[in-house]
């Protein structure tokens, strides 16, 4: 009876070791910190004026609404908004470069 219990113990440790290693690999591969939003403040060019404020376009291609804005179309105003961290650190560009080398 003791032999059966001794045989299960190393198998359980091995499975736990593999599961732990797989978890570390997944965390480093998925890189959740690249999806966390980061606040950015930049000057945006006003493309429209609405009842809610001015709508501007950032250099990242994101439309930003600036409340209580009295600017006209074509003016630049300062705006704060959130973007995923991968837009700032170049992660998305590196992924696209890797994909380009894999595709025929």
C-alpha positions in Angstrom: 0.0 0.0 0.0 2.8 2.4 0.7 4.2 1.8 -2.8 1.0 3.1 -4.4 1.2 6.4 -2.4 4.8 6.9 -3.2 4.2 6.5 -6.9 1.5 9.1 -7.0 3.5 11.8 -5.2 6.2 12.3 -7.9 3.6 12.3 -10.6 1.6 15.0 -8.8 4.8 17.1 -8.3 5.7 16.7 -12.0 2.2 17.9 -13.1 2.4 20.8 -10.7 5.8 21.8 -12.1 4.6 21.6 -15.7 1.4 23.6 -14.8 3.6 26.3 -13.1 5.9 26.5 -16.1 3.0 26.8 -18.5 1.5 29.6 -16.5 4.7 31.6 -16.5 5.1 31.1 -20.3 1.5 32.2 -20.9 1.9 35.3 -18.8 5.1 36.3 -20.6 3.6 35.5 -24.0 0.2 37.3 -23.5 1.9 40.2 -21.7 -1.2 41.7 -20.0 0.6 44.9 -19.2 0.6 45.7 -22.9 -3.2 46.0 -22.8 -3.4 48.2 -19.6 -4.5 51.7 -20.6 -2.1 54.6 -20.1 -3.0 58.2 -19.9 -1.6 60.4 -22.7 -1.8 64.2 -23.0 -1.1 65.7 -26.5 -2.2 68.4 -28.8 -4.9 67.2 -31.1 -6.3 68.8 -34.2 -10.0 69.7 -34.0 -12.0 67.9 -36.7 -15.5 68.7 -35.5 -17.3 70.8 -32.9 -20.4 69.2 -31.3 -22.7 70.1 -28.4 -20.5 67.9 -26.1 -17.3 69.7 -27.0 -14.6 69.5 -29.7 -13.7 66.3 -31.4 -10.0 65.9 -32.2 -7.9 63.2 -33.8 -4.7 62.2 -32.0 -1.5 60.9 -33.7 -2.6 57.4 -32.8 -5.7 57.7 -34.9 -8.0 57.9 -31.9 -10.9 60.4 -31.8 -10.9 62.4 -28.6 -13.7 64.5 -27.2 -12.5 67.6 -25.4 -15.4 68.9 -23.2 -16.0 72.6 -22.8 -14.0 73.5 -25.8 -14.4 76.8 -27.7 -11.9 76.0 -30.6 -12.9 75.9 -34.3 -12.3 73.2 -36.8 -8.6 73.1 -37.7 -7.3 74.5 -34.4 -5.2 72.4 -32.0 -6.1 71.9 -28.4 -4.5 69.9 -25.6 -6.4 66.7 -24.7 -5.8 63.9 -22.2 -7.0 60.4 -23.1 -6.2 56.7 -22.5 -4.6 54.3 -25.0 -3.4 50.8 -24.6 0.3 50.6 -23.5 1.2 48.6 -26.6 0.5 51.7 -28.7 3.2 53.6 -26.8 5.9 51.0 -26.3 5.9 49.6 -29.9 4.7 46.1 -28.9 2.2 46.0 -31.7 4.8 47.1 -34.2 7.1 44.3 -33.1 4.3 41.7 -33.4 3.5 42.9 -36.9 7.2 42.7 -37.9 7.4 39.2 -36.7 4.2 38.3 -38.6 5.6 39.8 -41.8 8.6 37.5 -41.6 6.5 34.4 -41.2 4.0 35.1 -44.0 5.2 34.0 -47.4 
